[in-house]
Amino acid sequence: MKVSDAADRPLSIAYLAPELGALTSTFLYPEVESLRQRGVSITLFSTTRPAGGRISEEAKPVVAETQYLYDASRPALAMSAPGRFHRHPLRFVRALALLARDALTAQTPSAGDRLKMLWHFLLGCRLAAALESRGIRHLHAHFAHVPAAIAMYAALLADIPFSFTAHANDLFERGTALREKVRRAAFTAVISNYNRRFLEEPAASRNAFTLSTAAWTRPGTTSGPPRRETRRPSSFPWAVLWRRRGFTCWWRRWRCSKRGASGFDA
C-alpha cells in the first residue's frame, strides 16, 4: 500500500538517530526499509558517526546515505542560527523563546543538561535547513534524549511535525525535557506499556501514544517489492526480562498466537 500526504504526493520523512551505522542501530534498518517499500521517501540523519569507524557490511550503504550533523564545524553550526533568523525571523524568535523557557523550567537530570539545550538548538537550526532544502514533511527521531531534542527544535524551525520513539536509557537515565517533547510531538512511540505510562504522567498530554512495532519487524528484509511469505513470521522475545523493555507485551502476543489470534507462530 502506497503512503501519501493530503495532496497525494509521496510522503517524505526524515529519520534522526544516534550513530547510524553502528551495531546498536541495526534495529532501525528493517523499519526504514518497510516504509520505503510502502512508497515513503526516507532521508537519514544522525548525530555522530559510529565510534571507532567499525561498521558491518550491511551498514555501509546506510552510512553512505546518512548526513551526520556533528560533522559540521563549530563556526558552521554557529552561523546556522543567523541563517535561520534571516530566512524565517518570526519562526526563529518563537523557537528561541521556547528554548529559553525549556532551559529555565524543564526537568533535567543535571544542571549541565540545561546548557546543552543551546547546542541542540544550533544542531536543530542546521537540520531545519536540510529539511527545507529536501522538502521533508515529517521528522521522526529515535531515542528521547539528544535526537528528540534536536528534532523538536528543528521541527519548530522548519514548521513541520515531529515524532519520536522512546526506548529505555534515554528515558530513565537521560530523560531531559520529556514533558515538553511529548506535548509538542505529533505522536510518541514507545517499546512497552510501562514506558507509555511513565511518559503519560509527567506529560499530562492528550497527544497520541503508540506501541512501537519495530521489535516485531521480520529481520532479513531486502529492497524491492515485498516478498510473498510461505510461513507465518515467528515472534521471539528480543527484550530483556523486564517490563520496561516490553517483555509483558511479547508475553501477551505469544498467548494470542497460541489461540491463533495474532498471525504469529510462537
Beta strands, then each sheet from edge to edge (+ up, - down):
strand 1: 12-17
strand 2: 41-46
strand 3: 67-68
strand 4: 138-142
strand 5: 162-166
strand 6: 187-190
strand 7: 208-211
sheet 1: 3+ 2+ 1+ 4+ 5+ 6+ 7+
end
